Amino acid sequence: MWKGVADRIGAESTQTLESKGGVLYGIWRSQIGRPRDELTAITCWCEQPSADTSTSLFSNIANITRQTAVAMTPTLRPPLPEPPRRQGNYAFRWFKTPAHHWPEFLDLCTAAWPDFESAYDSQIIGLWRVTPDDNNTVRSLLITRRPDLAMWERSKQPANEAEAEVRRKLNRRYEICDDTVVCTSTLLTAQDREDTARWT
């Protein structure tokens, strides 16, 4: 059922979505931490769509039982709305950060990401800020691609001082936020290969 829904979302992206000024960034299916048949679709817009457009965008697709929409703006990445194309383990990590810690949060990301990516064959897909802010708290979404779950485990265990320094920066980022939660997913719109594993 989820595959049929994903296919219809993809088809809608070249019809209803583009006619309203948006483009499809990607569709993901849950691996770990979310319901088995949950899909996440990210769309990009030149101008922020109305709340009605966001919540009704795919309302005509059969077998969608519930949908929610969150408005976000890119921060440090991505610089352009170039969709991810490689399959892998995609971590969706949500943060709630006090607004007065947000500049330090961004500085820590800037400092840690290059060494993180080179050490673990991983890519920071993007860091988006939910708009508007809520009660002086910045809510953000970080999407990170790793080649597989084994690399997720590997990235938590520094093998040398350079990796330990990356971990210290990331740990500090966790310390200054009020809350963080993560789930993993597979990219249904990947162009290199399909993920056929059944995670849940």
Phi, psi and omega in degrees: 000317182297325181293319177298320177295315179299319178297320180292322177299317177299319179293319180296332183295336179262003179239268185300314185298307183292330178292339179264002177096015180245166174225153179278128178267322179175160174232131180236151173243143183301139168255295185227133171103351179224166181303148186307318186259018179279134176247148173239123177244131176248131178241155180241144184223143173291323175232144182299126180288163177291159178301323180295319178297316183297315185280340182255004189305315182244026186291343180270003181272125180296150175077002168276115184268336179200143175216146175229158180227141178231127178274132181220156173235141180291150178248255181292326178213156354279149178288332179225154181282052179275115186296147171293145186234346184265138176291161179163194177263110182258117178266125173257106181246122178264138177238147165240116187236131174305138186303326182287345176264353186300317177301319178294321177304313179294320179298320179294321176298312180302319182286325188271328191300313183302314180290325176299313183295319183287328182284329190239018180048045184237161180228135170277110182287316180182160173231113183250144178256126178290135179238140358276172176293157182237112175054050178062025177240131177266122175259133184219158178237124176250126175247123180238133175257128169243157182295329181194176180291334177298323178289330173304309180299316181300323184289348179268354184238089182303136181260348181204180185293324179297317178291326177295325178293320175300315181297323178298318179294317179292323177297320177298321178300319178293323183294326185272355177266157179277332184199149174209143178215146185225147170220162181241156185209170179243145186273108181287337180264016176299147182255350182267320180197159177267142174269112184260000178293150176251110191271336183226000000 
